[in-house]
Amino acid sequence: MAVALPPPPPDWPAQADLDYERVRVLGSGAFGEVWLARRRPENNKTTDEYVAIKGVSINNNNEG
């Protein structure tokens, strides 16, 4: 049974979803999230290539 993934961050690049399949969130913090992702087989000659993709949230707050 497949587990439903949380939605990607709002600033997640569309190209990332074309090239990679999101697996799970590795961590999150004040500046965004890091996802474990697997390169889609049609974009990869080898299988099981995993990468970490960082989604950085940029806010327009006037801090510091």
mmCIF file of the N, C-alpha and C atoms, coordinates in Angstrom:
data_MODEL
# 
_entry.id   MODEL 
# 
loop_
_atom_site.group_PDB 
_atom_site.id 
_atom_site.type_symbol 
_atom_site.label_atom_id 
_atom_site.label_alt_id 
_atom_site.label_comp_id 
_atom_site.label_asym_id 
_atom_site.label_entity_id 
_atom_site.label_seq_id 
_atom_site.pdbx_PDB_ins_code 
_atom_site.Cartn_x 
_atom_site.Cartn_y 
_atom_site.Cartn_z 
_atom_site.occupancy 
_atom_site.B_iso_or_equiv 
_atom_site.pdbx_formal_charge 
_atom_site.auth_seq_id 
_atom_site.auth_comp_id 
_atom_site.auth_asym_id 
_atom_site.auth_atom_id 
_atom_site.pdbx_PDB_model_num 
ATOM 1   N N  . MET A 1 1  ? 0.837  -1.184 0.000   1.00 0.00 ? 1  MET A N  1 
ATOM 2   C CA . MET A 1 1  ? 0.000  0.000  0.000   1.00 0.00 ? 1  MET A CA 1 
ATOM 3   C C  . MET A 1 1  ? 0.885  1.252  0.000   1.00 0.00 ? 1  MET A C  1 
ATOM 4   N N  . ALA A 1 2  ? 0.676  2.135  -0.933  1.00 0.00 ? 2  ALA A N  1 
ATOM 5   C CA . ALA A 1 2  ? 1.476  3.349  -1.061  1.00 0.00 ? 2  ALA A CA 1 
ATOM 6   C C  . ALA A 1 2  ? 1.055  4.371  -0.011  1.00 0.00 ? 2  ALA A C  1 
ATOM 7   N N  . VAL A 1 3  ? 2.048  5.050  0.533   1.00 0.00 ? 3  VAL A N  1 
ATOM 8   C CA . VAL A 1 3  ? 1.795  6.093  1.516   1.00 0.00 ? 3  VAL A CA 1 
ATOM 9   C C  . VAL A 1 3  ? 1.685  7.419  0.780   1.00 0.00 ? 3  VAL A C  1 
ATOM 10  N N  . ALA A 1 4  ? 0.664  8.200  1.113   1.00 0.00 ? 4  ALA A N  1 
ATOM 11  C CA . ALA A 1 4  ? 0.483  9.498  0.465   1.00 0.00 ? 4  ALA A CA 1 
ATOM 12  C C  . ALA A 1 4  ? 1.556  10.466 0.953   1.00 0.00 ? 4  ALA A C  1 
ATOM 13  N N  . LEU A 1 5  ? 2.182  11.143 0.015   1.00 0.00 ? 5  LEU A N  1 
ATOM 14  C CA . LEU A 1 5  ? 3.210  12.123 0.346   1.00 0.00 ? 5  LEU A CA 1 
ATOM 15  C C  . LEU A 1 5  ? 2.571  13.459 0.653   1.00 0.00 ? 5  LEU A C  1 
ATOM 16  N N  . PRO A 1 6  ? 3.187  14.235 1.553   1.00 0.00 ? 6  PRO A N  1 
ATOM 17  C CA . PRO A 1 6  ? 2.713  15.602 1.724   1.00 0.00 ? 6  PRO A CA 1 
ATOM 18  C C  . PRO A 1 6  ? 2.982  16.381 0.444   1.00 0.00 ? 6  PRO A C  1 
ATOM 19  N N  . PRO A 1 7  ? 2.236  17.447 0.223   1.00 0.00 ? 7  PRO A N  1 
ATOM 20  C CA . PRO A 1 7  ? 2.468  18.225 -0.997  1.00 0.00 ? 7  PRO A CA 1 
ATOM 21  C C  . PRO A 1 7  ? 3.860  18.853 -0.973  1.00 0.00 ? 7  PRO A C  1 
ATOM 22  N N  . PRO A 1 8  ? 4.427  19.095 -2.146  1.00 0.00 ? 8  PRO A N  1 
ATOM 23  C CA . PRO A 1 8  ? 5.736  19.753 -2.186  1.00 0.00 ? 8  PRO A CA 1 
ATOM 24  C C  . PRO A 1 8  ? 5.614  21.192 -1.714  1.00 0.00 ? 8  PRO A C  1 
ATOM 25  N N  . PRO A 1 9  ? 6.726  21.808 -1.344  1.00 0.00 ? 9  PRO A N  1 
ATOM 26  C CA . PRO A 1 9  ? 6.683  23.218 -0.963  1.00 0.00 ? 9  PRO A CA 1 
ATOM 27  C C  . PRO A 1 9  ? 6.133  24.060 -2.109  1.00 0.00 ? 9  PRO A C  1 
ATOM 28  N N  . PRO A 1 10 ? 5.533  25.211 -1.806  1.00 0.00 ? 10 PRO A N  1 
ATOM 29  C CA . PRO A 1 10 ? 4.946  26.051 -2.864  1.00 0.00 ? 10 PRO A CA 1 
ATOM 30  C C  . PRO A 1 10 ? 5.938  26.479 -3.928  1.00 0.00 ? 10 PRO A C  1 
ATOM 31  N N  . ASP A 1 11 ? 7.211  26.615 -3.574  1.00 0.00 ? 11 ASP A N  1 
ATOM 32  C CA . ASP A 1 11 ? 8.205  27.054 -4.556  1.00 0.00 ? 11 ASP A CA 1 
ATOM 33  C C  . ASP A 1 11 ? 8.972  25.881 -5.163  1.00 0.00 ? 11 ASP A C  1 
ATOM 34  N N  . TRP A 1 12 ? 8.419  24.668 -5.055  1.00 0.00 ? 12 TRP A N  1 
ATOM 35  C CA . TRP A 1 12 ? 9.050  23.468 -5.608  1.00 0.00 ? 12 TRP A CA 1 
ATOM 36  C C  . TRP A 1 12 ? 9.107  23.589 -7.123  1.00 0.00 ? 12 TRP A C  1 
ATOM 37  N N  . PRO A 1 13 ? 10.267 23.415 -7.735  1.00 0.00 ? 13 PRO A N  1 
ATOM 38  C CA . PRO A 1 13 ? 10.365 23.572 -9.192  1.00 0.00 ? 13 PRO A CA 1 
ATOM 39  C C  . PRO A 1 13 ? 9.626  22.458 -9.931  1.00 0.00 ? 13 PRO A C  1 
ATOM 40  N N  . ALA A 1 14 ? 8.869  22.827 -10.937 1.00 0.00 ? 14 ALA A N  1 
ATOM 41  C CA . ALA A 1 14 ? 8.112  21.842 -11.726 1.00 0.00 ? 14 ALA A CA 1 
ATOM 42  C C  . ALA A 1 14 ? 9.048  20.836 -12.381 1.00 0.00 ? 14 ALA A C  1 
ATOM 43  N N  . GLN A 1 15 ? 10.235 21.268 -12.776 1.00 0.00 ? 15 GLN A N  1 
ATOM 44  C CA . GLN A 1 15 ? 11.198 20.372 -13.421 1.00 0.00 ? 15 GLN A CA 1 
ATOM 45  C C  . GLN A 1 15 ? 11.613 19.238 -12.478 1.00 0.00 ? 15 GLN A C  1 
ATOM 46  N N  . ALA A 1 16 ? 11.654 19.506 -11.186 1.00 0.00 ? 16 ALA A N  1 
ATOM 47  C CA . ALA A 1 16 ? 12.034 18.468 -10.226 1.00 0.00 ? 16 ALA A CA 1 
ATOM 48  C C  . ALA A 1 16 ? 11.033 17.316 -10.251 1.00 0.00 ? 16 ALA A C  1 
ATOM 49  N N  . ASP A 1 17 ? 9.743  17.614 -10.373 1.00 0.00 ? 17 ASP A N  1 
ATOM 50  C CA . ASP A 1 17 ? 8.747  16.545 -10.439 1.00 0.00 ? 17 ASP A CA 1 
ATOM 51  C C  . ASP A 1 17 ? 8.811  15.785 -11.755 1.00 0.00 ? 17 ASP A C  1 
ATOM 52  N N  . LEU A 1 18 ? 9.316  16.407 -12.810 1.00 0.00 ? 18 LEU A N  1 
ATOM 53  C CA . LEU A 1 18 ? 9.470  15.701 -14.081 1.00 0.00 ? 18 LEU A CA 1 
ATOM 54  C C  . LEU A 1 18 ? 10.655 14.742 -14.041 1.00 0.00 ? 18 LEU A C  1 
ATOM 55  N N  . ASP A 1 19 ? 11.726 15.142 -13.355 1.00 0.00 ? 19 ASP A N  1 
ATOM 56  C CA . ASP A 1 19 ? 12.956 14.354 -13.337 1.00 0.00 ? 19 ASP A CA 1 
ATOM 57  C C  . ASP A 1 19 ? 13.044 13.384 -12.159 1.00 0.00 ? 19 ASP A C  1 
ATOM 58  N N  . TYR A 1 20 ? 12.365 13.709 -11.044 1.00 0.00 ? 20 TYR A N  1 
ATOM 59  C CA . TYR A 1 20 ? 12.501 12.927 -9.825  1.00 0.00 ? 20 TYR A CA 1 
ATOM 60  C C  . TYR A 1 20 ? 11.149 12.550 -9.242  1.00 0.00 ? 20 TYR A C  1 
ATOM 61  N N  . GLU A 1 21 ? 11.121 11.422 -8.580  1.00 0.00 ? 21 GLU A N  1 
ATOM 62  C CA . GLU A 1 21 ? 9.950  10.973 -7.838  1.00 0.00 ? 21 GLU A CA 1 
ATOM 63  C C  . GLU A 1 21 ? 10.235 11.218 -6.361  1.00 0.00 ? 21 GLU A C  1 
ATOM 64  N N  . ARG A 1 22 ? 9.431  12.055 -5.719  1.00 0.00 ? 22 ARG A N  1 
ATOM 65  C CA . ARG A 1 22 ? 9.631  12.328 -4.300  1.00 0.00 ? 22 ARG A CA 1 
ATOM 66  C C  . ARG A 1 22 ? 9.351  11.062 -3.500  1.00 0.00 ? 22 ARG A C  1 
ATOM 67  N N  . VAL A 1 23 ? 10.246 10.735 -2.559  1.00 0.00 ? 23 VAL A N  1 
ATOM 68  C CA . VAL A 1 23 ? 10.091 9.536  -1.748  1.00 0.00 ? 23 VAL A CA 1 
ATOM 69  C C  . VAL A 1 23 ? 9.572  9.903  -0.355  1.00 0.00 ? 23 VAL A C  1 
ATOM 70  N N  . ARG A 1 24 ? 10.295 10.797 0.327   1.00 0.00 ? 24 ARG A N  1 
ATOM 71  C CA . ARG A 1 24 ? 9.867  11.225 1.658   1.00 0.00 ? 24 ARG A CA 1 
ATOM 72  C C  . ARG A 1 24 ? 10.649 12.460 2.079   1.00 0.00 ? 24 ARG A C  1 
ATOM 73  N N  . VAL A 1 25 ? 10.135 13.132 3.085   1.00 0.00 ? 25 VAL A N  1 
ATOM 74  C CA . VAL A 1 25 ? 10.819 14.290 3.652   1.00 0.00 ? 25 VAL A CA 1 
ATOM 75  C C  . VAL A 1 25 ? 11.918 13.770 4.584   1.00 0.00 ? 25 VAL A C  1 
ATOM 76  N N  . LEU A 1 26 ? 13.144 14.224 4.360   1.00 0.00 ? 26 LEU A N  1 
ATOM 77  C CA . LEU A 1 26 ? 14.253 13.856 5.239   1.00 0.00 ? 26 LEU A CA 1 
ATOM 78  C C  . LEU A 1 26 ? 14.335 14.768 6.453   1.00 0.00 ? 26 LEU A C  1 
ATOM 79  N N  . GLY A 1 27 ? 13.968 16.018 6.258   1.00 0.00 ? 27 GLY A N  1 
ATOM 80  C CA . GLY A 1 27 ? 14.012 16.974 7.362   1.00 0.00 ? 27 GLY A CA 1 
ATOM 81  C C  . GLY A 1 27 ? 13.409 18.294 6.946   1.00 0.00 ? 27 GLY A C  1 
ATOM 82  N N  . SER A 1 28 ? 13.082 19.096 7.932   1.00 0.00 ? 28 SER A N  1 
ATOM 83  C CA . SER A 1 28 ? 12.533 20.426 7.645   1.00 0.00 ? 28 SER A CA 1 
ATOM 84  C C  . SER A 1 28 ? 12.982 21.383 8.737   1.00 0.00 ? 28 SER A C  1 
ATOM 85  N N  . GLY A 1 29 ? 12.996 22.638 8.382   1.00 0.00 ? 29 GLY A N  1 
ATOM 86  C CA . GLY A 1 29 ? 13.412 23.665 9.322   1.00 0.00 ? 29 GLY A CA 1 
ATOM 87  C C  . GLY A 1 29 ? 12.873 25.013 8.913   1.00 0.00 ? 29 GLY A C  1 
ATOM 88  N N  . ALA A 1 30 ? 13.436 26.045 9.489   1.00 0.00 ? 30 ALA A N  1 
ATOM 89  C CA . ALA A 1 30 ? 12.950 27.401 9.255   1.00 0.00 ? 30 ALA A CA 1 
ATOM 90  C C  . ALA A 1 30 ? 13.106 27.848 7.811   1.00 0.00 ? 30 ALA A C  1 
ATOM 91  N N  . PHE A 1 31 ? 14.055 27.266 7.082   1.00 0.00 ? 31 PHE A N  1 
ATOM 92  C CA . PHE A 1 31 ? 14.325 27.725 5.722   1.00 0.00 ? 31 PHE A CA 1 
ATOM 93  C C  . PHE A 1 31 ? 13.816 26.798 4.637   1.00 0.00 ? 31 PHE A C  1 
ATOM 94  N N  . GLY A 1 32 ? 13.147 25.698 5.000   1.00 0.00 ? 32 GLY A N  1 
ATOM 95  C CA . GLY A 1 32 ? 12.606 24.822 3.973   1.00 0.00 ? 32 GLY A CA 1 
ATOM 96  C C  . GLY A 1 32 ? 12.649 23.358 4.358   1.00 0.00 ? 32 GLY A C  1 
ATOM 97  N N  . GLU A 1 33 ? 12.602 22.495 3.347   1.00 0.00 ? 33 GLU A N  1 
ATOM 98  C CA . GLU A 1 33 ? 12.570 21.054 3.535   1.00 0.00 ? 33 GLU A CA 1 
ATOM 99  C C  . GLU A 1 33 ? 13.618 20.385 2.660   1.00 0.00 ? 33 GLU A C  1 
ATOM 100 N N  . VAL A 1 34 ? 14.050 19.205 3.099   1.00 0.00 ? 34 VAL A N  1 
ATOM 101 C CA . VAL A 1 34 ? 14.945 18.376 2.297   1.00 0.00 ? 34 VAL A CA 1 
ATOM 102 C C  . VAL A 1 34 ? 14.211 17.073 2.023   1.00 0.00 ? 34 VAL A C  1 
ATOM 103 N N  . TRP A 1 35 ? 14.137 16.721 0.741   1.00 0.00 ? 35 TRP A N  1 
ATOM 104 C CA . TRP A 1 35 ? 13.411 15.534 0.299   1.00 0.00 ? 35 TRP A CA 1 
ATOM 105 C C  . TRP A 1 35 ? 14.368 14.477 -0.227  1.00 0.00 ? 35 TRP A C  1 
ATOM 106 N N  . LEU A 1 36 ? 14.080 13.221 0.079   1.00 0.00 ? 36 LEU A N  1 
ATOM 107 C CA . LEU A 1 36 ? 14.730 12.108 -0.584  1.00 0.00 ? 36 LEU A CA 1 
ATOM 108 C C  . LEU A 1 36 ? 13.950 11.880 -1.869  1.00 0.00 ? 36 LEU A C  1 
ATOM 109 N N  . ALA A 1 37 ? 14.649 11.812 -2.986  1.00 0.00 ? 37 ALA A N  1 
ATOM 110 C CA . ALA A 1 37 ? 13.989 11.638 -4.281  1.00 0.00 ? 37 ALA A CA 1 
ATOM 111 C C  . ALA A 1 37 ? 14.742 10.603 -5.102  1.00 0.00 ? 37 ALA A C  1 
ATOM 112 N N  . ARG A 1 38 ? 14.012 9.937  -5.972  1.00 0.00 ? 38 ARG A N  1 
ATOM 113 C CA . ARG A 1 38 ? 14.592 8.928  -6.858  1.00 0.00 ? 38 ARG A CA 1 
ATOM 114 C C  . ARG A 1 38 ? 14.435 9.413  -8.286  1.00 0.00 ? 38 ARG A C  1 
ATOM 115 N N  . ARG A 1 39 ? 15.537 9.347  -9.031  1.00 0.00 ? 39 ARG A N  1 
ATOM 116 C CA . ARG A 1 39 ? 15.470 9.765  -10.436 1.00 0.00 ? 39 ARG A CA 1 
ATOM 117 C C  . ARG A 1 39 ? 14.513 8.837  -11.180 1.00 0.00 ? 39 ARG A C  1 
ATOM 118 N N  . ARG A 1 40 ? 13.623 9.420  -11.952 1.00 0.00 ? 40 ARG A N  1 
ATOM 119 C CA . ARG A 1 40 ? 12.656 8.618  -12.704 1.00 0.00 ? 40 ARG A CA 1 
ATOM 120 C C  . ARG A 1 40 ? 13.389 7.743  -13.718 1.00 0.00 ? 40 ARG A C  1 
ATOM 121 N N  . PRO A 1 41 ? 12.971 6.484  -13.869 1.00 0.00 ? 41 PRO A N  1 
ATOM 122 C CA . PRO A 1 41 ? 13.677 5.552  -14.763 1.00 0.00 ? 41 PRO A CA 1 
ATOM 123 C C  . PRO A 1 41 ? 13.803 6.050  -16.196 1.00 0.00 ? 41 PRO A C  1 
ATOM 124 N N  . GLU A 1 42 ? 12.813 6.755  -16.710 1.00 0.00 ? 42 GLU A N  1 
ATOM 125 C CA . GLU A 1 42 ? 12.877 7.225  -18.090 1.00 0.00 ? 42 GLU A CA 1 
ATOM 126 C C  . GLU A 1 42 ? 13.941 8.308  -18.276 1.00 0.00 ? 42 GLU A C  1 
ATOM 127 N N  . ASN A 1 43 ? 14.408 8.927  -17.174 1.00 0.00 ? 43 ASN A N  1 
ATOM 128 C CA . ASN A 1 43 ? 15.433 9.962  -17.248 1.00 0.00 ? 43 ASN A CA 1 
ATOM 129 C C  . ASN A 1 43 ? 16.793 9.451  -16.781 1.00 0.00 ? 43 ASN A C  1 
ATOM 130 N N  . ASN A 1 44 ? 16.897 8.151  -16.582 1.00 0.00 ? 44 ASN A N  1 
ATOM 131 C CA . ASN A 1 44 ? 18.106 7.597  -15.985 1.00 0.00 ? 44 ASN A CA 1 
ATOM 132 C C  . ASN A 1 44 ? 18.432 6.254  -16.620 1.00 0.00 ? 44 ASN A C  1 
ATOM 133 N N  . LYS A 1 45 ? 19.673 6.051  -16.970 1.00 0.00 ? 45 LYS A N  1 
ATOM 134 C CA . LYS A 1 45 ? 20.071 4.769  -17.555 1.00 0.00 ? 45 LYS A CA 1 
ATOM 135 C C  . LYS A 1 45 ? 20.273 3.709  -16.492 1.00 0.00 ? 45 LYS A C  1 
ATOM 136 N N  . THR A 1 46 ? 20.561 4.128  -15.266 1.00 0.00 ? 46 THR A N  1 
ATOM 137 C CA . THR A 1 46 ? 20.692 3.182  -14.171 1.00 0.00 ? 46 THR A CA 1 
ATOM 138 C C  . THR A 1 46 ? 19.476 3.313  -13.269 1.00 0.00 ? 46 THR A C  1 
ATOM 139 N N  . THR A 1 47 ? 19.246 2.300  -12.470 1.00 0.00 ? 47 THR A N  1 
ATOM 140 C CA . THR A 1 47 ? 18.104 2.348  -11.567 1.00 0.00 ? 47 THR A CA 1 
ATOM 141 C C  . THR A 1 47 ? 18.572 2.654  -10.158 1.00 0.00 ? 47 THR A C  1 
ATOM 142 N N  . ASP A 1 48 ? 17.634 3.012  -9.335  1.00 0.00 ? 48 ASP A N  1 
ATOM 143 C CA . ASP A 1 48 ? 17.878 3.259  -7.914  1.00 0.00 ? 48 ASP A CA 1 
ATOM 144 C C  . ASP A 1 48 ? 18.892 4.360  -7.651  1.00 0.00 ? 48 ASP A C  1 
ATOM 145 N N  . GLU A 1 49 ? 18.844 5.429  -8.409  1.00 0.00 ? 49 GLU A N  1 
ATOM 146 C CA . GLU A 1 49 ? 19.679 6.593  -8.139  1.00 0.00 ? 49 GLU A CA 1 
ATOM 147 C C  . GLU A 1 49 ? 18.880 7.540  -7.256  1.00 0.00 ? 49 GLU A C  1 
ATOM 148 N N  . TYR A 1 50 ? 19.336 7.715  -6.028  1.00 0.00 ? 50 TYR A N  1 
ATOM 149 C CA . TYR A 1 50 ? 18.649 8.568  -5.069  1.00 0.00 ? 50 TYR A CA 1 
ATOM 150 C C  . TYR A 1 50 ? 19.442 9.840  -4.839  1.00 0.00 ? 50 TYR A C  1 
ATOM 151 N N  . VAL A 1 51 ? 18.721 10.937 -4.617  1.00 0.00 ? 51 VAL A N  1 
ATOM 152 C CA . VAL A 1 51 ? 19.343 12.225 -4.339  1.00 0.00 ? 51 VAL A CA 1 
ATOM 153 C C  . VAL A 1 51 ? 18.551 12.920 -3.236  1.00 0.00 ? 51 VAL A C  1 
ATOM 154 N N  . ALA A 1 52 ? 19.171 13.917 -2.631  1.00 0.00 ? 52 ALA A N  1 
ATOM 155 C CA . ALA A 1 52 ? 18.477 14.783 -1.682  1.00 0.00 ? 52 ALA A CA 1 
ATOM 156 C C  . ALA A 1 52 ? 18.240 16.111 -2.376  1.00 0.00 ? 52 ALA A C  1 
ATOM 157 N N  . ILE A 1 53 ? 17.004 16.583 -2.333  1.00 0.00 ? 53 ILE A N  1 
ATOM 158 C CA . ILE A 1 53 ? 16.654 17.857 -2.958  1.00 0.00 ? 53 ILE A CA 1 
ATOM 159 C C  . ILE A 1 53 ? 16.176 18.807 -1.870  1.00 0.00 ? 53 ILE A C  1 
ATOM 160 N N  . LYS A 1 54 ? 16.807 19.969 -1.845  1.00 0.00 ? 54 LYS A N  1 
ATOM 161 C CA . LYS A 1 54 ? 16.452 20.971 -0.840  1.00 0.00 ? 54 LYS A CA 1 
ATOM 162 C C  . LYS A 1 54 ? 15.486 21.966 -1.450  1.00 0.00 ? 54 LYS A C  1 
ATOM 163 N N  . GLY A 1 55 ? 14.358 22.166 -0.787  1.00 0.00 ? 55 GLY A N  1 
ATOM 164 C CA . GLY A 1 55 ? 13.401 23.203 -1.176  1.00 0.00 ? 55 GLY A CA 1 
ATOM 165 C C  . GLY A 1 55 ? 13.528 24.349 -0.190  1.00 0.00 ? 55 GLY A C  1 
ATOM 166 N N  . VAL A 1 56 ? 14.089 25.455 -0.620  1.00 0.00 ? 56 VAL A N  1 
ATOM 167 C CA . VAL A 1 56 ? 14.328 26.594 0.258   1.00 0.00 ? 56 VAL A CA 1 
ATOM 168 C C  . VAL A 1 56 ? 13.168 27.561 0.145   1.00 0.00 ? 56 VAL A C  1 
ATOM 169 N N  . SER A 1 57 ? 12.607 27.916 1.283   1.00 0.00 ? 57 SER A N  1 
ATOM 170 C CA . SER A 1 57 ? 11.526 28.893 1.317   1.00 0.00 ? 57 SER A CA 1 
ATOM 171 C C  . SER A 1 57 ? 12.128 30.278 1.510   1.00 0.00 ? 57 SER A C  1 
ATOM 172 N N  . ILE A 1 58 ? 11.767 31.190 0.629   1.00 0.00 ? 58 ILE A N  1 
ATOM 173 C CA . ILE A 1 58 ? 12.269 32.553 0.722   1.00 0.00 ? 58 ILE A CA 1 
ATOM 174 C C  . ILE A 1 58 ? 11.091 33.455 1.063   1.00 0.00 ? 58 ILE A C  1 
ATOM 175 N N  . ASN A 1 59 ? 11.159 34.030 2.235   1.00 0.00 ? 59 ASN A N  1 
ATOM 176 C CA . ASN A 1 59 ? 10.102 34.941 2.678   1.00 0.00 ? 59 ASN A CA 1 
ATOM 177 C C  . ASN A 1 59 ? 10.597 36.376 2.543   1.00 0.00 ? 59 ASN A C  1 
ATOM 178 N N  . ASN A 1 60 ? 9.686  37.283 2.287   1.00 0.00 ? 60 ASN A N  1 
ATOM 179 C CA . ASN A 1 60 ? 10.048 38.686 2.136   1.00 0.00 ? 60 ASN A CA 1 
ATOM 180 C C  . ASN A 1 60 ? 9.850  39.452 3.440   1.00 0.00 ? 60 ASN A C  1 
ATOM 181 N N  . ASN A 1 61 ? 10.148 38.794 4.547   1.00 0.00 ? 61 ASN A N  1 
ATOM 182 C CA . ASN A 1 61 ? 10.062 39.466 5.837   1.00 0.00 ? 61 ASN A CA 1 
ATOM 183 C C  . ASN A 1 61 ? 11.288 40.353 6.041   1.00 0.00 ? 61 ASN A C  1 
ATOM 184 N N  . ASN A 1 62 ? 11.117 41.457 6.681   1.00 0.00 ? 62 ASN A N  1 
ATOM 185 C CA . ASN A 1 62 ? 12.237 42.356 6.959   1.00 0.00 ? 62 ASN A CA 1 
ATOM 186 C C  . ASN A 1 62 ? 12.809 41.995 8.321   1.00 0.00 ? 62 ASN A C  1 
ATOM 187 N N  . GLU A 1 63 ? 13.527 40.887 8.374   1.00 0.00 ? 63 GLU A N  1 
ATOM 188 C CA . GLU A 1 63 ? 14.136 40.461 9.632   1.00 0.00 ? 63 GLU A CA 1 
ATOM 189 C C  . GLU A 1 63 ? 15.596 40.855 9.640   1.00 0.00 ? 63 GLU A C  1 
ATOM 190 N N  . GLY A 1 64 ? 16.087 41.266 10.808  1.00 0.00 ? 64 GLY A N  1 
ATOM 191 C CA . GLY A 1 64 ? 17.494 41.540 11.033  1.00 0.00 ? 64 GLY A CA 1 
ATOM 192 C C  . GLY A 1 64 ? 18.042 42.507 10.102  1.00 0.00 ? 64 GLY A C  1 
# 
